[in-house]
Amino acid sequence: MAFAALISLRYTMKKFVQSDFEQAYEEGLMSILELLNTAGQAYRSYDSQILKDVGRQMREVICRLEALFEESVIDFWEDKDEKEEINSYAQNLKEIKEELSTHPFWPQQLQDLPIAQTIARGIRRGLCSMDCFGVIHRNVVMRWRKGQSRTTTTNLLIPGFIQVAYKEVKSLHELFSLEEGDNIRVPAALEREIREAAWRLEDVLESLQVSNQYFLPQSQHLHGAERSYLEEEINLFTQKIEEQLNNTSAQPEEDESAVVSSGIVQFSEKKAKMVGLDDELRNVKKAIIHHKGPSEDSKRKIVSIVGMAGIGGDKELAKFAYTSLERKRYLIVVDDIWNTQVWDELEMYFPNNNNGSSVLMTTRLHEVAKYASSDAIIEKNFLTEEESWLLLRRKVFGEEHLCPHQLEDAGKKIAKKCEGLPLAINALAKHLSKAERKPEYWDRVAEKESSAIIGADEDATKALYLSYKHLPHHLKACFLYMGVFPLDFEIHTSKIINLWCAEGFLERNSHKSLENIARECLRSLIFKSVVLLREPSSSGTIKTCKVHSVFWHLCTREAEKDKFFHIMNSNANKIIGSQRRLCIHNNTLFGIKDVRNSMASVSNARSLLCTGPHHEYPVPKCMGFSLLRVLDALTVRFYEFPIEVVKLIKLRYLAFTYNGKLPASISNLRYLQYLIVRQCLRILSSEARQSYLPMEIWDMKELRHLQVMGRDLPDPTSNDAFLLNLSTLLGVSAHSCTYKVFERIPNLIKLGVQMELAPDVDEPLCCFELLASLHKLESLKWSVVNPNLQLLVPAASVPIFPPGLKKLTLSGLGFPWEYMSTIARLENLEVLKLQCYAFQGQVWNTKLSIFSKLRFLLIEDTDLEDWYVKSWFPSLERLILRHCYKLKEISKEIGDIVCLEMIELDDCNPSLVASTKHWADKIPARRKLQVCVKSSENDKKRKS
């Protein structure tokens, strides 16, 4: 976790210095303006000595500001845009200096008062060129015009010791980057010391920043005791790190064999046949034996089996087939390859004799399989529930003995909890084979929190520890963070990405957005087989994911050890220590006083995450964390606004459930990037449906994600009211879709509009023409949650959508099918979802429409009876028809779409199902088109 701590500290130091720089620059310019005011008074009194002093003081201020740029600031900003902004400030300063050099304040020029006005105009121009100082500019000019007095700044430089510490942090960061590239290992003891030192320094910096910003005027600097305290802490940090680096060679390495002795859990077991490998064995044989043609008959083949550690079951798979390979035909099995360099070293020992030899390699990493395999990659799947029970039964009772009938139900539940991982099943079988075989005991083992299940998982976790140990540094924090969610929790990709971004441990890249960096990290964790993909999204990415139970236990254990996060429980007597994050998996714990006191002792916590089930009843608030960055209380319902929240000025992520209005003081959270406010279901009058956010929401310039169900953005009244960082806006109604709002959020990428119509009002659907002004919009969801199709009045004109849309979801709008020709013109559209009578009418003819890039199409709840389809969906991969009770058939021409992989029919007309199956069965098998039929009635029968 040292790498993540350094990333977070580096970002904090940049923010700390940037804040100090902005204040110093502001004060310097204000000092110059005040000196000009003094010069004007001296001119009126003909005091030449004062004018000489003014000239000298002004030059000193200019020199100090120059030093601010040249010596103390420029190294902190590595991003190209940041450097350009800093350089623009320096250019403004240079122009002011040139004005002073051309017109010095000497007695012979006393009569030339307009010189002072000329210089003042230059300063005002400099201020006006900086958007972030717009308000400051007005205050400065106002003070200058009114002649208000202000003490001249005596210390404008960023402290040099901060610069030294920043360079130290940067060097340590580079050390970890070097480790990943050159297989150099940073000792665990050094990692631990770096992590602790970085966290301590970050606590000091942010504590000082909070106290100054919350209790003192924004422009006041650190002085006296605070400055000495900070210098002492930074010196302590640098000394400690240097000490550790010097002692590194003397520190013994941790013995990994103490943690992991083998990839297989060994015990005196009943011999059992391999279970769940039939399909994989067939694929392996096919890949090794299959002949593609005469010229490829004798070529050496490389076949990779890729999957999570412990998923393959038997050690015998790793034996070499032959010891002498030269001039012989061979089959070699290489087990558990970790990186491409190892493969490069091994491959040279496998001669290509052109005699049909093969190499079978297993690996946990997709990138290694892709690098090594030119012939085939075989994905190893988890066991099914039936296969899991079969393996467990054979391991416990042997081939010749049956499981007693009274143990069978509990046994199946136990096997299911192993989630298809043979390694976990073997570990649990080891325990069960030695335990008493009574129904009462097996029932206890089948319980979710059974010590036997956890113990077995921990045994398996030791075997999987290397998967975590070999993760690159930038992925370790992301992986451990998955454990903040409860066991078996299905995690939505959008949530985990937002949380990672807000936490501050992702390494920034000027060429990519932070969200895209987070997505790449998640994909990497899946490719490295430590995170499981649960459900793909309609666009082919990741919708939900989870970690296997064995990895979840590894996450929580390592996180606790590294003080990365702590999961609260009813054992409040346990000393938590300086944990960075607190997790609540059961919100009723807030009602236990000892638990609240235990939480309050962790004053420097950066995150409070309530990820358990929803809790409808009031709970005592626990908000005494002044440095909190992330507060995820979405599963906690607040009946009154928690006003303590607005004092948490370092918050970047805030999520909670609350039905009332947000106060204007929410704008105190000026660093907030993610604001998510959910509403509980309630019945509202038509007058109460429309609720606006406070006007001060426009002052929250850092907002990137705004999700406020049942609330709207007000039309801004200020000229500088822009939310340039806002990329996601969800939960608003059509009242937010105004020209004044859209022009102030020009970088919006994702928009979700939710309309709730009054039951007795026929409102025309409008505002669609304004959407075209959102040039960067890629995803749009527009839904009417309670459509009355008899009263619904469609838009008077054909809707106009932004041309860059990639994903479009429409629901309850009642458009005529003729409007689909407009959607077909969206050249970048890849996903289209039409739900709940988004379109009305009996006939849809697509002959004149070409959906060139559409890959996913969903039609759900419709009165459509006839759909005339030609091959106007050249890129379609997946078609879902759901609750289409009147549609009797779709044209067989849709089967001509070469890319089409699946047609899913959920609760549809039986005639539609029969006709689709009929023509789909005639499509050649090589096309691999699947027709999946689902029925809610059949599901009910199976459950009963």
CORPE-V72038 format. One record per pair of residues at least 24 apart in sequence whose C-alpha atoms are under 6 Angstrom apart, sorted by the first residue. I is the first residue (numbers start at 1). J is the second residue. D is the distance in whole Angstrom. If there is no record, write none. Layout:
BEGIN
i=I j=J d=D
i=I j=J d=D
END
This chain:
BEGIN
i=2 j=191 d=5
i=2 j=194 d=6
i=2 j=195 d=4
i=4 j=505 d=5
i=5 j=195 d=6
i=7 j=505 d=5
i=8 j=504 d=5
i=8 j=505 d=5
i=9 j=202 d=6
i=23 j=219 d=5
i=24 j=156 d=5
i=31 j=152 d=6
i=48 j=107 d=5
i=55 j=105 d=6
i=68 j=157 d=5
i=72 j=158 d=6
i=92 j=126 d=5
i=197 j=237 d=6
i=260 j=462 d=5
i=260 j=463 d=6
i=263 j=463 d=5
i=270 j=395 d=5
i=270 j=398 d=5
i=272 j=394 d=6
i=276 j=383 d=6
i=276 j=387 d=6
i=298 j=354 d=5
i=298 j=355 d=4
i=298 j=356 d=4
i=299 j=354 d=5
i=299 j=356 d=5
i=300 j=352 d=6
i=300 j=356 d=5
i=300 j=357 d=5
i=300 j=358 d=5
i=301 j=358 d=5
i=302 j=358 d=6
i=302 j=359 d=5
i=302 j=373 d=5
i=302 j=375 d=6
i=303 j=360 d=5
i=303 j=373 d=6
i=303 j=376 d=5
i=304 j=360 d=6
i=304 j=361 d=5
i=304 j=362 d=6
i=304 j=369 d=6
i=304 j=377 d=5
i=305 j=362 d=5
i=305 j=378 d=5
i=306 j=362 d=6
i=306 j=363 d=5
i=306 j=364 d=5
i=306 j=379 d=5
i=306 j=380 d=6
i=307 j=364 d=5
i=307 j=380 d=5
i=308 j=364 d=5
i=308 j=529 d=5
i=310 j=423 d=5
i=311 j=421 d=6
i=311 j=422 d=6
i=313 j=422 d=6
i=329 j=355 d=6
i=329 j=357 d=5
i=330 j=357 d=5
i=331 j=357 d=6
i=331 j=358 d=5
i=331 j=359 d=6
i=332 j=359 d=5
i=332 j=360 d=6
i=333 j=359 d=6
i=333 j=360 d=5
i=333 j=361 d=6
i=334 j=361 d=5
i=335 j=361 d=6
i=335 j=362 d=5
i=336 j=362 d=5
i=336 j=363 d=5
i=337 j=363 d=5
i=339 j=368 d=6
i=340 j=368 d=6
i=364 j=529 d=6
i=365 j=528 d=4
i=366 j=527 d=5
i=382 j=420 d=5
i=382 j=421 d=6
i=383 j=420 d=4
i=384 j=420 d=6
i=385 j=416 d=6
i=388 j=415 d=6
i=388 j=420 d=6
i=389 j=415 d=5
i=396 j=429 d=6
i=396 j=433 d=5
i=407 j=439 d=6
i=410 j=442 d=6
i=410 j=443 d=6
i=413 j=446 d=6
i=414 j=446 d=5
i=424 j=460 d=6
i=427 j=456 d=5
i=428 j=456 d=5
i=457 j=550 d=5
i=461 j=550 d=5
i=461 j=554 d=6
i=480 j=555 d=5
i=483 j=552 d=6
i=483 j=555 d=5
i=483 j=556 d=6
i=485 j=611 d=6
i=490 j=545 d=6
i=490 j=546 d=5
i=491 j=544 d=5
i=491 j=545 d=5
i=491 j=546 d=6
i=492 j=544 d=4
i=493 j=543 d=6
i=493 j=544 d=5
i=502 j=652 d=6
i=578 j=602 d=6
i=580 j=605 d=5
i=580 j=606 d=5
i=581 j=605 d=5
i=581 j=606 d=6
i=581 j=607 d=5
i=582 j=608 d=5
i=583 j=609 d=5
i=583 j=610 d=6
i=584 j=610 d=5
i=585 j=611 d=5
i=585 j=612 d=4
i=586 j=612 d=5
i=607 j=631 d=6
i=664 j=694 d=5
i=664 j=696 d=6
i=667 j=696 d=6
i=667 j=697 d=6
i=667 j=700 d=6
i=670 j=700 d=5
i=671 j=702 d=6
i=672 j=702 d=6
i=672 j=703 d=6
i=673 j=702 d=5
i=673 j=703 d=4
i=673 j=704 d=5
i=674 j=705 d=5
i=675 j=706 d=5
i=676 j=707 d=5
i=676 j=708 d=6
i=677 j=708 d=5
i=678 j=709 d=6
i=686 j=758 d=5
i=707 j=731 d=6
i=712 j=736 d=5
i=715 j=740 d=6
i=715 j=741 d=6
i=747 j=776 d=6
i=748 j=777 d=6
i=749 j=776 d=6
i=749 j=777 d=4
i=749 j=778 d=5
i=750 j=777 d=6
i=750 j=779 d=5
i=751 j=780 d=5
i=752 j=780 d=6
i=752 j=781 d=5
i=752 j=782 d=6
i=753 j=782 d=5
i=754 j=783 d=5
i=754 j=784 d=6
i=755 j=784 d=5
i=756 j=784 d=6
i=756 j=785 d=6
i=762 j=791 d=5
i=762 j=792 d=6
i=764 j=793 d=5
i=764 j=794 d=6
i=764 j=795 d=6
i=765 j=794 d=6
i=765 j=795 d=5
i=766 j=795 d=5
i=768 j=799 d=5
i=768 j=800 d=6
i=769 j=800 d=5
i=771 j=801 d=6
i=772 j=801 d=5
i=772 j=802 d=4
i=778 j=804 d=6
i=778 j=805 d=4
i=778 j=806 d=5
i=779 j=805 d=6
i=779 j=807 d=5
i=779 j=808 d=6
i=780 j=808 d=5
i=781 j=808 d=6
i=781 j=809 d=5
i=781 j=810 d=6
i=782 j=810 d=5
i=783 j=810 d=6
i=783 j=811 d=4
i=783 j=812 d=6
i=784 j=812 d=5
i=787 j=812 d=5
i=805 j=829 d=6
i=806 j=830 d=5
i=807 j=831 d=5
i=808 j=832 d=5
i=809 j=833 d=5
i=810 j=834 d=5
i=810 j=838 d=6
i=811 j=835 d=5
i=811 j=836 d=5
i=811 j=838 d=4
i=812 j=836 d=5
i=812 j=837 d=5
i=812 j=838 d=5
i=813 j=838 d=5
i=814 j=838 d=5
i=814 j=839 d=5
i=814 j=840 d=5
i=815 j=839 d=4
i=815 j=840 d=6
i=816 j=840 d=5
i=817 j=844 d=6
i=821 j=849 d=6
i=824 j=849 d=6
i=824 j=850 d=6
i=824 j=851 d=5
i=829 j=853 d=6
i=829 j=854 d=6
i=830 j=854 d=4
i=830 j=855 d=5
i=831 j=856 d=5
i=832 j=857 d=5
i=833 j=857 d=6
i=833 j=858 d=5
i=834 j=858 d=6
i=834 j=859 d=5
i=835 j=860 d=5
i=836 j=861 d=5
i=837 j=861 d=6
i=837 j=862 d=5
i=843 j=867 d=6
i=875 j=899 d=6
i=876 j=900 d=6
i=877 j=901 d=5
i=878 j=902 d=5
i=879 j=903 d=5
i=880 j=904 d=5
i=881 j=905 d=5
i=882 j=906 d=5
i=883 j=907 d=5
i=883 j=908 d=5
i=884 j=908 d=5
i=885 j=909 d=5
i=888 j=912 d=4
i=901 j=929 d=5
i=902 j=929 d=6
i=902 j=930 d=5
i=902 j=931 d=6
i=903 j=931 d=5
i=904 j=931 d=6
i=904 j=932 d=5
i=904 j=933 d=6
i=905 j=933 d=5
i=906 j=934 d=5
i=906 j=935 d=6
i=907 j=935 d=5
END
